[in-house]
Amino acid sequence: MACALRGSALSVRRFASEAAGAAFRVWPQGGGVVHVSASVHPSARIEPCAVVLPDASLDADVSIGATSVVGAGVRVGARTLVGPGVRLAHCTVGSDCTLHAGVCIGADGFGFDIGADGALTKRPQLLRALIGAHVEIGANSCVDRGSWRDTVIGAYTKLDNLVQVGHNVHIGEHCLLCAHVALGGSCTLGDHVVMGGKSAVRDHVSVASRVRIAAKAGVCASIAEPGDYAGFPAERAARWRRRVVAMRWAFDRLDRAEVARLVRDGAFGLRRRREGAAPC
């Protein structure tokens, strides 16, 4: 253990000395390095092996965790806590935010065109990600930068671990997104939206304010009215529960032979794809 700690300390000192010779300076509060063109409040803390790149700005009492990178031109508001291993690029982070370990904000969105020959061409991702005040983002969550409009997360919104926010997404204020939520590009969430674990919203879809989406639900069309939604495709939760109960009741009363006959006869809207196919 002692050898490992000594090796780590040597690595930090070597990193700092090399960076200092390349237009960077070692920050006295924490030992990270800051580019000479960056604007950093004296009260900010920058942990070892963290880097603040040119023209970035850190306000009062900001804390940057070890090995994090604050990209060129990034703005971080007062009292924001940035955990270890965070990557910030092409973004603005408001005051009093918490970004947990491994968060990535401002990476390119997933946008490609498919040519006539099947070749993929990347669409330019040139805009920013804007994070409001008092936002909390869980470990290893990703927020992509915009392509035709900035990606926006409203004030007081909370994201759990492993949440994916696609490019051009707009999230309102006071929203709550549980782990493994995925938001497709250019979708819009209103205020006070709650999304359960592993639920998703497809691209270019809007969700009204005060909507609650159950775990593993898939929103495939815009939701205009507040309330509870569940299922795939998502519908009113009460209706979805009635469907589930009806399906369970129906199948509990049918033996396997009867189910096979009904499927063969198309009673459930199913058809064999080709002549001679075995029934389910």
Rosetta blueprint (number, residue, H / E / L):
1 M L
2 A H
3 C H
4 A H
5 L H
6 R H
7 G H
8 S H
9 A H
10 L H
11 S H
12 V H
13 R H
14 R H
15 F H
16 A H
17 S H
18 E H
19 A H
20 A H
21 G L
22 A L
23 A L
24 F E
25 R E
26 V E
27 W L
28 P L
29 Q L
30 G L
31 G L
32 G L
33 V E
34 V E
35 H E
36 V L
37 S L
38 A L
39 S E
40 V E
41 H L
42 P L
43 S L
44 A L
45 R E
46 I E
47 E L
48 P L
49 C L
50 A L
51 V E
52 V E
53 L L
54 P L
55 D L
56 A L
57 S E
58 L E
59 D L
60 A L
61 D L
62 V L
63 S E
64 I E
65 G L
66 A L
67 T L
68 S L
69 V E
70 V E
71 G L
72 A L
73 G L
74 V L
75 R E
76 V E
77 G L
78 A L
79 R L
80 T L
81 L E
82 V E
83 G L
84 P L
85 G L
86 V L
87 R E
88 L E
89 A L
90 H L
91 C E
92 T E
93 V E
94 G L
95 S L
96 D L
97 C L
98 T E
99 L E
100 H L
101 A L
102 G L
103 V L
104 C E
105 I E
106 G E
107 A E
108 D L
109 G L
110 F L
111 G L
112 F E
113 D E
114 I E
115 G L
116 A L
117 D L
118 G L
119 A L
120 L E
121 T E
122 K E
123 R L
124 P L
125 Q L
126 L L
127 L L
128 R L
129 A E
130 L E
131 I E
132 G L
133 A L
134 H L
135 V L
136 E E
137 I E
138 G L
139 A L
140 N L
141 S L
142 C E
143 V E
144 D E
145 R L
146 G L
147 S L
148 W L
149 R L
150 D L
151 T E
152 V E
153 I E
154 G L
155 A L
156 Y L
157 T L
158 K E
159 L E
160 D L
161 N L
162 L L
163 V L
164 Q E
165 V E
166 G L
167 H L
168 N L
169 V L
170 H E
171 I E
172 G L
173 E L
174 H L
175 C L
176 L E
177 L E
178 C L
179 A L
180 H L
181 V L
182 A E
183 L E
184 G L
185 G L
186 S L
187 C L
188 T E
189 L E
190 G L
191 D L
192 H L
193 V L
194 V E
195 M E
196 G L
197 G L
198 K L
199 S L
200 A E
201 V E
202 R L
203 D L
204 H L
205 V L
206 S E
207 V E
208 A L
209 S L
210 R L
211 V E
212 R E
213 I E
214 A L
215 A L
216 K L
217 A L
218 G E
219 V E
220 C L
221 A L
222 S L
223 I E
224 A L
225 E L
226 P L
227 G E
228 D E
229 Y E
230 A E
231 G L
232 F L
233 P L
234 A L
235 E E
236 R E
237 A H
238 A H
239 R H
240 W H
241 R H
242 R H
243 R H
244 V H
245 V H
246 A H
247 M H
248 R H
249 W H
250 A H
251 F H
252 D H
253 R H
254 L L
255 D L
256 R H
257 A H
258 E H
259 V H
260 A H
261 R H
262 L H
263 V H
264 R H
265 D L
266 G L
267 A L
268 F L
269 G L
270 L L
271 R L
272 R L
273 R L
274 R L
275 E L
276 G L
277 A L
278 A L
279 P L
280 C L
